Amino acid sequence: MRKLAVLLLMATMTLSACALSPSPDDSAGAVTFLHLNDTYRIDAVEDGHRGGFGRVVTLIRQLRDEGRDVRLLHGGDFIYPSLESQLWDGEQMIEAMNFMHDLAPMYVVPGNHEFDNRDANVLEAVVAQSRFDWIGDNLRFATGNKVVDGRLRQSYVVEMGGMRVGFLSLTVHAEHGGNERDYAPVDIDYLAEAEQTLQDLERQGVDVVIGLTHLNLEQDRDIAALRATYPKLQIIAGGHEHEPEYEPGSPDRATIIKGASNARTIWRVDVRRDAAQGILVTASEIAIDDSIPSDLEYQRIADKWRESLLELIPYLEAKIGEAAVPLDARETAVRNEESNWGVFIADQMRPAFGEPQADLAFVNGGTLRIDDFIIGDITFEDVGRTFGFSSYLRHMTMSGADFRRLMEAGYRGAGPSKGYFPQISGYRICADRRRPEGQRVVSLQVPVADGWQEIEPDKDYTLVAPDYLYNGGDGYDFSAARNVSRPGSELKYLVVDGIVRAQAEGRAIGAVSDPNQPRIVILDGQRSECWPR
């Protein structure tokens, strides 16, 4: 028996309790969804131990063998960013997802990364190649290709399991972390679009509505509250966040679920009709790990693309350096806490524009995409997978007070794994997310001859930061910056240079973060002091 790790309590989205999984006897009047989101790899991560479409395929086959009607939900973000997509613009991902769709019909909401490329031709190509359904109620495809543009479904209803299932689908706007593209305009009025869609679905006589979204959690919460008026909206299966989310529902709120990136954790959602109680919906979380074998037929697809990658980049697996300790590049690290891989990368930024090196530097955790440990030999592939897209840097000047205000953006919001979380160099920071937004930086200190001191509000400091952040990415406001350079050095080449230089000097890179001298401290219920005395 394969072990399915149920990490959270079962969510019952109706007033009556029901079993976690319908029995085989009632599967004919039911449908089982597997929900995943934010998948950037067609293979597994964490040294092959977590995630991977091949393991999801195994679950699909297992559920089908039980006689279930199996469907897939995808909460967006899959074309970009990745090492492979820099070469093939998502073609490898579409082939993998088509394989899954042929086993279990798939319904997909576009995420912000589907529109990373400014050229509409990329979207045209992937939509034309795909066989699964694209759904979006607050956006349009406007590539000019009528066939492709017509593939986007709105107010979509599908007959399955003896029920009429309606989909409400929303994509994040540029003001909230999306991409602004003429070929895919997005409406920011999520609530108005949601209400219009829910009304359309009710007119079509749906039995249940599933929200399939790529929004921030706080926006999903707003949509979930519409259940008070539209009770058939029972669950929102979302994306955009990269760690599991679960918020139980009630008669007035839809349940919210989100999985972990790269299919490390997915959700099973069972929808069935009960003669006495009507439509019942339950959800359970599944850890995708070594307890689930990868499907051998699917593995041929993963192997084919791996071979193609090595043909194009034959030096990909070549050693360029050595890690002194395991370097933690998992998203749970780089988006939540001080990461020794993030520390090394940030340290390469300060000297990027020559001497004297900048006083301060930081990079958003969302730039670092490898989602894995780097252990022993460091290869070109480790760096290539870390940077799924280009990251050019800028040099500038800011006052200490302005820099402290700038850093507040790194600790806003709530919940884990935020892409704006900073990995830092040249200073240390202590934050408390329990405080009101804008007041969460408790202490920001810079080194001095005899230790550390609070950053001086009126003193000027030099800073290196990614061009993406300088231009407003991830909600950072650099309007107070002065003497700003043009985009210069690309971070991934600086990282390669730092690793190769250390190798030439006989040094391994990385160290275990010193608990007595942390760069980043997050105060919570268990820790109340910024710096050890």
C-alpha positions in Angstrom: 0.0 0.0 0.0 1.3 3.4 -0.9 1.3 5.8 2.0 -0.6 9.0 1.3 0.5 11.5 4.0 -2.5 13.5 5.2 -0.9 16.6 6.7 -4.0 18.6 7.5 -7.4 17.8 8.9 -10.1 16.8 6.4 -12.0 19.8 5.2 -15.8 19.3 5.1 -17.4 22.0 3.0 -21.0 21.2 3.9 -23.0 21.4 7.1 -22.9 17.7 7.5 -19.7 15.6 8.1 -18.8 13.0 5.6 -16.1 10.4 5.0 -12.7 11.6 3.7 -13.0 9.5 0.6 -16.2 8.1 -1.0 -16.3 4.4 -1.0 -15.9 2.5 -4.3 -19.7 1.8 -4.2 -20.6 5.5 -4.7 -17.7 6.4 -7.1 -20.0 6.3 -10.1 -21.8 9.4 -8.7 -18.7 11.3 -7.8 -15.5 12.9 -9.2 -12.1 13.1 -7.7 -9.8 16.1 -8.4 -6.1 16.3 -7.9 -5.0 19.9 -7.5 -1.5 21.2 -8.1 0.0 24.6 -8.7 3.2 26.5 -9.4 5.1 23.7 -11.1 8.4 24.6 -12.8 9.9 21.2 -13.2 8.8 18.1 -15.1 10.9 16.0 -12.7 11.3 15.7 -9.0 13.0 18.2 -6.7 15.0 18.0 -3.4 17.5 15.6 -4.9 14.6 13.6 -6.4 12.9 12.9 -3.1 9.9 15.3 -3.4 7.4 16.2 -6.0 7.4 15.3 -9.7 4.7 14.7 -12.3 5.7 11.1 -12.5 4.4 10.5 -9.0 1.2 12.4 -9.7 0.7 10.1 -12.7 1.0 7.1 -10.4 -1.8 8.5 -8.1 -4.0 9.1 -11.2 -3.6 5.5 -12.3 -4.3 4.3 -8.7 -7.5 6.3 -8.4 -8.6 5.2 -11.9 -8.0 1.6 -11.0 -10.4 2.2 -8.1 -13.1 3.1 -10.7 -13.0 6.8 -10.0 -13.7 9.6 -12.4 -10.3 11.5 -12.0 -9.7 15.1 -13.1 -6.8 17.5 -12.6 -6.8 21.1 -11.5 -3.8 23.4 -12.0 -3.6 26.7 -10.2 -1.2 28.3 -12.7 2.5 29.1 -13.2 4.1 26.4 -15.4 5.5 27.9 -18.6 8.2 29.9 -16.8 10.6 30.2 -15.1 12.9 27.3 -15.4 16.2 26.3 -16.9 14.4 24.3 -19.6 12.0 27.1 -20.4 14.9 29.5 -21.1 15.6 27.1 -24.0 12.2 25.8 -25.0 9.6 28.4 -23.8 7.6 25.8 -21.9 7.3 23.2 -24.7 8.6 20.5 -22.3 6.0 21.4 -19.7 3.1 21.3 -22.2 4.2 17.8 -23.3 4.2 16.6 -19.7 0.9 18.2 -18.9 -0.7 16.8 -22.1 0.4 13.3 -20.9 -1.4 13.8 -17.6 -4.5 15.3 -19.3 -4.8 12.2 -21.5 -5.1 10.2 -18.4 -7.3 12.6 -16.4 -8.8 15.8 -18.0 -7.0 18.9 -16.8 -8.4 22.4 -16.2 -5.8 25.2 -15.9 -5.9 28.8 -14.9 -3.1 30.9 -16.3 -0.7 32.3 -13.7 1.5 35.4 -13.9 4.5 33.4 -15.2 2.5 32.2 -18.2 3.0 35.8 -19.4 6.7 36.4 -18.5 7.6 36.6 -22.2 6.7 39.9 -23.8 6.1 38.1 -27.2 2.6 36.8 -27.8 4.1 34.1 -30.0 5.1 32.1 -26.9 1.6 32.0 -25.6 0.2 31.2 -29.0 2.6 28.2 -29.3 2.0 26.7 -25.9 -1.8 27.1 -26.2 -1.8 25.6 -29.7 0.3 22.6 -28.4 -1.8 22.0 -25.3 -4.8 19.6 -25.2 -6.1 20.6 -21.7 -8.6 23.4 -21.0 -7.6 26.9 -20.3 -10.0 28.8 -18.0 -10.0 32.5 -17.1 -12.9 34.8 -16.2 -11.0 38.0 -15.6 -8.7 37.9 -18.6 -8.7 37.5 -22.3 -6.3 36.0 -24.8 -5.7 38.7 -27.4 -2.9 37.3 -29.5 -4.7 37.9 -32.8 -4.8 34.2 -33.5 -8.5 33.5 -33.4 -8.1 29.8 -32.8 -5.7 30.3 -29.8 -7.7 33.2 -28.4 -10.9 31.1 -28.5 -9.3 28.4 -26.4 -9.7 30.4 -23.2 -13.0 29.3 -21.5 -15.2 31.6 -19.3 -18.1 30.7 -17.1 -17.1 27.2 -17.9 -19.4 24.2 -17.0 -18.5 20.5 -17.4 -20.7 17.5 -16.9 -18.9 14.9 -14.7 -19.9 12.3 -12.2 -23.5 12.9 -12.9 -23.1 16.6 -11.9 -22.8 19.9 -13.6 -19.6 21.4 -12.2 -18.9 25.1 -12.9 -15.5 26.8 -12.7 -14.8 30.3 -11.4 -11.3 31.2 -12.6 -9.3 34.3 -11.8 -5.7 35.5 -12.5 -3.6 38.0 -10.6 -3.3 41.5 -12.0 0.0 43.4 -12.5 -0.7 45.6 -9.5 -0.7 42.5 -7.3 2.3 40.7 -8.7 1.1 39.7 -12.2 2.4 40.7 -15.7 0.9 43.4 -17.8 0.6 42.2 -21.4 -1.4 43.6 -24.3 -1.9 40.0 -25.5 -3.5 38.9 -22.2 -5.3 41.8 -20.5 -6.4 41.1 -16.9 -9.2 42.8 -15.1 -8.3 43.9 -11.5 -11.9 43.9 -10.2 -11.8 40.3 -9.0 -15.0 40.6 -7.0 -17.1 42.0 -9.8 -15.8 39.4 -12.3 -16.4 36.7 -9.7 -20.0 37.7 -9.1 -20.7 38.0 -12.8 -19.3 34.5 -13.4 -21.2 33.0 -10.4 -24.4 34.5 -11.8 -23.7 33.1 -15.2 -23.0 29.7 -13.7 -26.2 29.7 -11.7 -28.1 30.5 -14.9 -26.5 27.4 -16.4 -27.9 25.2 -13.6 -24.6 24.1 -12.0 -24.7 21.8 -9.0 -21.4 23.0 -7.5 -18.8 25.7 -8.3 -15.0 25.2 -7.9 -12.9 28.3 -7.8 -9.6 27.8 -9.7 -7.5 30.9 -9.0 -4.0 32.3 -9.3 -4.3 35.1 -6.7 -2.7 36.2 -3.5 -4.2 34.6 -0.4 -5.9 37.8 0.8 -7.7 38.1 -2.5 -8.8 34.4 -2.4 -10.3 35.2 1.0 -12.4 38.0 -0.5 -13.6 35.6 -3.2 -14.3 32.9 -0.6 -16.7 35.2 1.2 -19.0 35.2 -1.8 -20.3 31.9 -0.7 -22.6 33.7 1.7 -24.5 34.9 -1.4 -23.6 32.0 -3.8 -23.7 28.8 -1.7 -22.7 26.6 -4.6 -19.2 28.1 -4.4 -17.8 25.4 -2.1 -14.0 25.4 -2.6 -11.2 27.6 -4.0 -8.2 25.7 -5.3 -5.5 28.3 -5.7 -2.0 29.0 -6.7 0.7 31.8 -6.5 1.7 30.9 -2.9 4.3 28.2 -2.9 3.6 26.4 0.3 0.4 24.5 1.4 -2.5 26.7 2.5 -5.7 25.5 4.1 -8.5 27.7 5.4 -11.7 25.7 6.4 -15.0 26.7 4.9 -18.4 27.4 6.5 -21.9 28.2 5.2 -20.6 31.7 4.6 -17.1 31.0 3.2 -15.6 28.7 0.7 -12.7 26.5 1.8 -9.3 27.6 0.4 -6.6 25.1 -0.5 -3.2 25.6 -2.2 -0.4 23.1 -2.8 3.3 23.4 -2.6 5.3 24.3 -5.6 6.7 21.6 -7.9 4.0 19.2 -6.8 5.8 18.6 -3.5 2.3 18.6 -1.9 -0.9 18.4 -3.8 -4.6 18.2 -2.8 -7.2 15.6 -3.4 -10.8 17.0 -3.7 -13.7 14.6 -3.7 -17.1 15.9 -5.0 -20.1 13.6 -4.7 -23.9 13.7 -4.7 -25.6 12.4 -1.6 -29.3 11.6 -1.9 -30.1 13.1 1.5 -27.5 15.9 1.8 -26.9 17.1 -1.7 -23.5 17.9 -3.0 -20.7 17.0 -0.6 -17.1 18.2 -1.1 -14.1 17.0 0.9 -10.4 17.8 0.6 -7.2 16.2 1.9 -3.6 17.1 1.5 -1.1 14.6 0.0 2.7 14.7 0.4 4.4 13.7 -2.9 7.5 11.9 -1.9 9.5 8.7 -2.0 6.5 6.7 -0.8 5.0 7.1 -4.2 6.9 5.6 -7.2 7.2 7.5 -10.4 5.3 6.2 -13.4 7.6 4.4 -15.8 5.7 5.5 -18.9 5.8 9.2 -17.9 9.5 8.8 -17.0 10.3 8.4 -20.7 9.1 12.0 -21.3 11.3 13.3 -18.4 14.3 11.3 -19.6 13.8 12.6 -23.2 14.0 16.2 -22.1 16.9 15.5 -19.9 18.8 14.1 -22.8 17.9 17.1 -24.9 19.1 19.4 -22.2 22.5 17.7 -22.0 22.9 17.7 -25.7 22.4 21.5 -25.8 24.5 22.1 -22.6 27.0 19.2 -22.4 28.9 20.9 -19.6 25.8 21.2 -17.5 26.8 18.5 -15.0 30.4 19.7 -14.8 31.8 20.6 -11.4 32.6 24.2 -10.8 33.1 24.2 -7.0 32.3 22.4 -3.8 29.9 23.0 -1.0 31.4 23.0 2.5 28.0 22.1 4.0 24.7 21.3 2.4 23.4 24.6 0.8 19.7 25.0 1.5 18.2 26.4 -1.7 14.7 25.0 -1.0 11.9 27.5 -1.4 10.9 26.9 2.2 14.3 28.4 3.1 15.0 31.2 0.6 11.4 32.5 1.0 11.1 32.3 4.7 14.4 32.5 6.6 18.2 33.0 6.3 19.5 30.5 3.8 23.2 29.8 3.4 22.8 29.6 -0.4 21.0 32.9 -0.3 23.7 34.4 1.9 26.4 33.3 -0.5 24.5 34.8 -3.5 23.8 38.1 -1.7 27.5 38.4 -0.8 28.4 38.2 -4.5 26.3 41.3 -5.1 28.1 43.9 -3.0 31.4 43.9 -5.1 29.5 43.7 -8.4 30.3 47.3 -9.4 33.9 47.3 -8.3 35.7 48.9 -5.4 34.7 50.1 -2.9 32.1 47.4 -2.7 28.6 48.5 -1.8 27.6 48.8 1.8 24.4 46.8 1.4 22.8 44.3 -0.9 19.7 42.0 -1.1 17.9 39.7 -3.4 14.3 38.6 -3.3 13.9 34.9 -2.5 11.6 34.5 -5.5 14.6 35.0 -7.8 16.2 31.8 -6.5 14.2 29.0 -8.2 16.1 25.7 -7.8 14.0 24.5 -4.8 16.6 21.9 -3.8 19.7 21.2 -1.6 23.1 21.6 -3.1 25.3 19.0 -1.6 29.0 18.2 -2.4 29.9 19.1 -5.9 28.4 22.4 -7.2 27.7 22.2 -10.9 26.7 24.6 -13.7 23.2 23.1 -13.4 22.9 24.2 -9.8 23.4 27.8 -10.8 21.3 27.5 -13.9 18.4 26.2 -12.0 18.8 28.8 -9.3 18.3 31.5 -11.8 15.2 30.7 -13.9 15.4 34.1 -15.6 17.9 36.9 -15.9 18.6 39.0 -12.9 20.6 42.2 -13.7 21.7 44.4 -10.9 21.8 48.2 -10.2 24.0 50.2 -7.9 22.5 53.2 -6.0 22.6 55.4 -2.9 20.0 55.6 -0.2 19.8 57.2 3.3 19.6 54.8 6.2 16.0 55.9 7.0 14.9 55.3 3.4 16.6 51.9 3.3 14.8 50.9 6.5 11.5 51.9 5.0 12.3 50.0 1.8 12.9 46.8 3.7 9.4 46.9 5.2 8.3 45.4 1.9 10.1 42.2 2.7 7.9 41.4 5.7 4.4 42.5 4.6 1.5 40.2 4.3 1.0 36.9 6.1 1.7 33.2 5.5 4.8 31.3 4.4 7.0 31.4 1.3 6.7 34.9 -0.1 8.8 35.6 -3.1 9.6 39.1 -1.8 11.4 37.8 1.3 15.0 39.1 1.1 18.3 37.3 1.4 20.7 40.0 2.6 24.4 41.1 2.8 26.1 43.9 4.6 23.6 44.2 7.4 21.4 42.2 9.7 17.6 42.6 10.3 15.1 41.7 12.9 11.4 41.7 12.0 8.1 41.0 13.7 5.2 40.1 11.4 2.7 40.5 14.3 3.2 44.2 14.1 1.2 46.5 11.8 2.5 46.6 8.2 5.0 49.4 7.8 6.2 48.9 11.4 7.6 45.3 11.2 11.3 46.0 11.0 12.2 46.0 14.7 16.0 46.5 14.2 18.2 47.0 11.1 21.9 47.1 12.0 25.2 47.6 10.1 28.6 46.5 11.1 31.0 48.9 12.8 34.6 48.4 14.2 33.4 47.1 17.6 30.3 45.2 16.5 27.0 46.4 15.2 24.9 49.5 15.4 21.5 50.6 14.2 21.6 52.0 10.7 22.0 55.8 10.8 18.9 57.5 9.4 20.7 60.5 7.9 23.8 58.8 6.6 24.0 57.7 2.9 24.7 54.1 2.1 25.5 52.4 -1.2 23.2 49.6 -2.2 23.1 46.8 -4.9 19.7 45.3 -5.7 18.1 43.5 -8.7 16.8 45.6 -11.5 13.5 43.8 -11.2 13.0 45.0 -7.7 14.2 48.5 -8.6 11.4 48.7 -11.1 8.7 47.9 -8.5 8.8 44.1 -8.6 7.5 42.3 -5.6 6.2 45.6 -4.2 9.5 47.3 -3.4 9.5 51.1 -3.7 12.9 52.5 -4.7 11.7 56.0 -5.4 14.0 57.4 -2.7 17.1 56.0 -4.4 19.7 58.4 -5.9 22.7 58.0 -8.2 21.2 54.9 -9.8 23.3 53.0 -12.3 22.0 51.4 -15.4 21.3 47.7 -15.2 24.8 46.1 -15.0 26.2 42.7 -13.9 24.0 39.7 -14.2 23.8 37.9 -10.9 24.1 34.3 -12.1 27.5 35.0 -13.7 28.7 36.7 -10.5 27.7 33.6 -8.6 29.5 31.3 -11.1 32.6 33.6 -10.8 32.5 33.4 -7.0 32.3 29.6 -7.0 35.0 29.2 -9.6 37.3 31.6 -7.8 36.8 29.8 -4.5 37.6 26.5 -6.2 40.8 27.9 -7.7 41.9 28.9 -4.2 41.1 25.5 -2.8 38.1 26.8 -0.8 34.7 25.2 -0.5 31.8 27.6 -0.2 29.0 27.9 2.3 28.7 27.6 6.1 26.0 26.6 8.6 24.2 29.8 9.7 25.5 30.9 13.1 22.6 30.9 15.5 24.6 33.4 17.6 25.1 35.8 14.7 22.1 35.5 12.5 21.6 37.9 9.6 17.8 37.5 9.7 15.7 37.1 12.9 11.9 36.7 12.7 10.3 37.3 16.1 7.3 35.1 16.9 5.8 33.4 19.9 8.9 31.4 20.5 11.5 34.1 20.0 11.2 37.6 21.5 14.8 38.9 21.4 16.4 40.1 18.2 20.1 39.5 18.9 21.7 37.2 21.5 23.3 39.2 24.3 
